[in-house]
Amino acid sequence: MGIRTGNEYISAIKSRQPEVWMGGERITDVYNHPVFQQPIKEIAKLYDLQHDPEYQDQITHVCSETGERANNSFLLPKSAEDIQARSRAFEVYARATFGLMGRTPDFLNTVVTNMAGNPEFLDKYHPDWSGNVISYYNYIKKNDLFLTHAIINPQNDRSKASYEQEDMFTHLGVVKETDDGLIVRGAKMLATLAPVTDEVIIYSFPGFAPGDERYALAFAVPVDTPGLKLICREQMQDGKRSLFDHPLASRFEEMDAVLAFDDVLVPWNRVFMYNNVEAGNLLYSKTGINQQPAHQSGVRGYVKLEFATEVACKLADSIGVDQYLNVQTDLGELVQNVETIRSLLRTAEREYETLPTGEVRPAAAPLETIRGMLPTMYPRAIEVMQIIGAGGLLMSPTGADFENEELRSHLDKYYGGRAGVSAEERVHIFKLAWDLCGEAFGQRLLQYERYYTGDPIRKRAIFYNQYKKKQTFSNVRDALKGSPPLKTRMTETN
Ligand SMILES: Cc1cc2nc3c(=O)[nH]c(=O)nc-3n(C[C@H](O)[C@H](O)[C@H](O)COP(=O)(O)OP(=O)(O)OC[C@H]3O[C@@H](n4cnc5c(N)ncnc54)[C@H](O)[C@@H]3O)c2cc1C
């Protein structure tokens, strides 16, 4: 089949019956539910881009093995050109959603591509696992499927390991083996966009302790597998809000869900790893499922930060406050932040590393630096927006107010911006900003930037420890080398 169209993606969504729960109700028709309709359309647009003559060669390639087209996110990079091909695909997708949708299909494509592209690691532990991952990779590539993932245990008692929780199947674990596969029970979070995907993939961050064997597992199942419940968080829009009033929140909400597995059967051919704490802890580092997907996240984060910065600049310009030094300094800081992320990204892409297997990975240190900096840079962009927009952010009339003839002349007079900026234009810019810096939708986007790939605090600590391990501190040694030996030494008596 190869690359899907938007309509083919939508047909697949219509044909599935996942067990979706939201607001105390079971949603039986995901496609026609107002909360999901617009996000489904946004994802469908991404699939359509693969067929758009302007983008097709930028974001897809013809697979040499199958002769079919595939998204570049399915390309395991083997050269600098492949990295560029991927970067282009990530950027086209990110720009189509202003970087606001983090878990677009390209993200998990890169994860599965890397798991499948590094079979030696899984081969060390079990004869079937790498073959299962490779078959799965070929399957999702051939059918161009959309995956969600859940890699975190629910927040119960974080001071205890999974096996120490009050109920041993609070966190997702294996109940038993059967002839047909594994029976799994328990929960995993936080599966973004789950209700509108085709498949669910489960794996975990490292951190398993001896005793956690049953929880050290990786597998994939269709999203509508019997026994799998998708428990959604509260919606942040009802699907009926106007595009004028909520130009972003009405389009780009990514629903998040906890996945609860009630004795779900995972067929053997979908088991990628289980019952192995060591393999669970090494999965990330040995298959590169941190580094390659971090490239997608870096590109997307860059696009999102650039977008937020542009909104802040337009906000300031629309009411003429960017004449003031303090506002210029704040906006200049945001622009410099965007430049920092862009430069790190380009450095990662140019200073790539080549593995003995031939795989080429964007440099890890700049990607991790992006990861470390976005959790402060993005919230800063939001803060600057709030500071510049001030009271006006709360005082915007609605599109319906503008459509009221009796009010219109008042709105045109009292809501106009600096010379040349009409009331409608100014209010629209403020609404764009409010979606990002005031609405629950915007707060989720901020929280996403903090946590989308793990706890930034611990990630930075890991980064430092790895730096320390590799560092010889030769500059310090050299700087001290020239000092003449001391003639006298302090002794205990003086
Ligand atoms: C909007 C959004 C979308 C997401 N989408 C996805 C997704 O699609 N798929 C997915 O799998 N995950 C997703 N995530 C989840 C994300 O991976 C986690 O939020 C992230 O890994 C942090 O884990 P946690 O939320 O459980 O926080 P916790 O790990 O519980 O941390 C809570 C606080 O306690 C501190 N803390 C906890 N444990 C320790 C420790 N051992 N040492 C020191 N400090 C500690 C942390 O620093 C933090 O301040 C998403 C998260 C968000 C916010």
The ligand as a Gaussian input file, in Angstrom:
#p B3LYP/6-31G(d) Opt

LIG

0 1
 C        1.039000      16.903000      27.622000
 C        1.823000      15.643000      27.808000
 C        1.808000      14.676000      26.803000
 C        2.507000      13.487000      26.980000
 N        2.457000      12.520000      26.002000
 C        2.987000      11.306000      26.243000
 C        2.828000      10.230000      25.309000
 O        2.283000      10.408000      24.220000
 N        3.294000       9.008000      25.658000
 C        3.916000       8.785000      26.860000
 O        4.291000       7.657000      27.128000
 N        4.103000       9.784000      27.733000
 C        3.656000      11.028000      27.461000
 N        3.811000      12.027000      28.380000
 C        4.276000      11.618000      29.743000
 C        5.656000      11.996000      30.013000
 O        6.491000      10.995000      29.494000
 C        5.770000      12.109000      31.531000
 O        4.946000      13.170000      31.968000
 C        7.186000      12.374000      31.946000
 O        7.949000      11.261000      31.670000
 C        7.287000      12.681000      33.453000
 O        6.717000      11.632000      34.186000
 P        5.533000      11.884000      35.212000
 O        4.570000      12.830000      34.565000
 O        5.044000      10.588000      35.634000
 O        6.210000      12.687000      36.401000
 P        6.926000      12.024000      37.670000
 O        8.000000      11.124000      37.214000
 O        5.911000      11.426000      38.562000
 O        7.559000      13.284000      38.340000
 C        6.795000      14.189000      39.158000
 C        7.753000      15.099000      39.920000
 O        8.504000      14.339000      40.876000
 C        9.903000      14.393000      40.612000
 N       10.413000      13.009000      40.698000
 C        9.710000      11.872000      40.482000
 N       10.497000      10.788000      40.624000
 C       11.729000      11.253000      40.924000
 C       12.979000      10.616000      41.151000
 N       13.112000       9.294000      41.122000
 N       14.046000      11.397000      41.415000
 C       13.913000      12.751000      41.448000
 N       12.740000      13.407000      41.235000
 C       11.674000      12.669000      40.960000
 C       10.037000      14.936000      39.183000
 O       11.224000      15.714000      39.026000
 C        8.779000      15.769000      39.009000
 O        9.015000      17.077000      39.455000
 C        3.211000      13.255000      28.202000
 C        3.225000      14.230000      29.186000
 C        2.553000      15.425000      29.006000
 C        2.612000      16.454000      30.090000

